């Protein structure tokens, strides 16, 4: 496979740099005008396809409990070139998300909103 080129032609919209992700579900959003499919790698894991919708590429993710994370996106160009984002660092706080979910469940159970 050809060597990836760091490129400004593909970029993360979300998460923002060092964003704290505090929900049990998160959607990464990547933008590119390059033709080709977009993949994402989280914490040096395997490349996983993103889904196109409303002019962006999305990846639905459930935090795995790691406090710090790193995401890299890439687009596989039509001519075999690979364009890659710089690493995007973020933090995940699933404990905060779990606590909010428990509080919401208690409010619903007690009839409060």
C-alpha positions as CSV (number, residue, x, y, z in Angstrom):
1,X,0.0,0.0,0.0
2,X,1.3,3.5,-0.8
3,X,2.7,5.7,2.0
4,X,0.1,8.1,3.5
5,X,0.6,11.8,3.0
6,X,-0.4,14.2,5.8
7,X,-3.0,16.5,4.2
8,X,-5.1,19.5,4.8
9,X,-7.5,18.1,2.3
10,X,-9.0,15.9,5.0
11,X,-9.7,17.1,8.5
12,X,-11.7,16.3,11.7
13,X,-14.5,18.7,12.5
14,X,-15.3,16.7,15.7
15,X,-13.9,16.0,18.2
16,X,-12.1,19.3,18.7
17,X,-8.5,19.0,19.9
18,X,-8.5,17.8,23.5
19,X,-12.3,17.7,23.6
20,X,-13.7,15.8,26.6
21,X,-16.2,13.2,25.3
22,X,-18.5,12.5,28.1
23,X,-21.3,10.4,26.5
24,X,-21.7,6.7,26.0
25,X,-22.0,7.3,22.2
26,X,-20.0,9.7,20.0
27,X,-20.0,10.5,16.3
28,X,-16.7,11.6,14.8
29,X,-17.1,13.9,11.8
30,X,-14.6,14.2,9.1
31,X,-14.6,16.5,6.1
32,X,-12.9,16.1,2.8
33,X,-13.5,17.2,-0.8
34,X,-11.3,14.4,-2.1
35,X,-13.0,11.6,-4.0
36,X,-12.7,8.2,-2.3
37,X,-13.8,6.4,0.8
38,X,-12.8,7.6,4.3
39,X,-11.6,5.4,7.1
40,X,-10.7,6.1,10.8
41,X,-8.3,4.5,13.2
42,X,-8.8,5.1,17.0
43,X,-6.0,4.5,19.4
44,X,-3.8,2.9,16.7
45,X,-6.5,0.3,16.1
46,X,-7.6,-1.1,12.7
47,X,-8.8,1.1,9.9
48,X,-12.6,1.2,10.0
49,X,-14.8,2.6,7.2
50,X,-16.8,5.8,7.9
51,X,-20.3,6.4,6.6
52,X,-21.1,9.3,4.3
53,X,-24.1,11.6,5.1
54,X,-25.0,15.2,4.5
55,X,-21.6,16.1,3.0
56,X,-19.5,14.6,5.8
57,X,-18.0,11.3,6.8
58,X,-19.1,9.9,10.2
59,X,-18.0,7.2,12.5
60,X,-20.2,6.1,15.4
61,X,-18.2,5.2,18.5
62,X,-18.7,4.0,22.0
63,X,-15.8,5.0,24.3
64,X,-13.9,2.1,25.7
65,X,-13.0,3.6,29.1
66,X,-9.5,4.9,28.1
67,X,-9.0,8.3,29.5
68,X,-7.0,9.6,26.5
69,X,-7.6,8.8,22.9
70,X,-6.1,9.5,19.4
71,X,-8.0,9.4,16.1
72,X,-6.5,9.5,12.6
73,X,-8.6,9.7,9.4
74,X,-7.7,8.9,5.9
75,X,-9.1,9.0,2.4
76,X,-8.1,6.5,-0.2
77,X,-7.9,8.5,-3.4
78,X,-9.0,7.2,-6.8
79,X,-5.4,6.9,-8.1
80,X,-4.3,4.9,-5.1
81,X,-2.9,7.8,-3.1
82,X,-3.7,7.9,0.7
83,X,-4.3,11.3,2.4
84,X,-4.3,11.3,6.1
85,X,-5.2,13.7,8.9
86,X,-2.8,14.7,11.6
87,X,-3.6,12.8,14.8
88,X,-6.5,14.3,16.7
89,X,-6.2,13.8,20.5
90,X,-9.2,13.8,22.8
91,X,-10.2,12.6,26.2
92,X,-13.1,10.3,27.2
93,X,-14.9,10.5,30.5
94,X,-17.4,7.6,30.4
95,X,-17.8,7.9,34.2
96,X,-19.4,11.3,33.8
97,X,-21.7,9.9,31.1
98,X,-22.7,7.0,33.2
99,X,-23.5,9.2,36.2
100,X,-25.7,11.5,34.0
101,X,-27.5,8.5,32.6
102,X,-28.2,7.2,36.1
103,X,-29.5,10.7,37.2
104,X,-31.8,10.8,34.1
105,X,-33.2,7.4,34.8
106,X,-33.9,8.3,38.4
107,X,-35.7,11.5,37.3
108,X,-37.8,9.5,34.9
109,X,-38.6,6.9,37.5
110,X,-39.7,9.5,40.0
111,X,-41.8,11.4,37.4
112,X,-39.6,14.4,37.2
113,X,-38.0,15.8,34.1
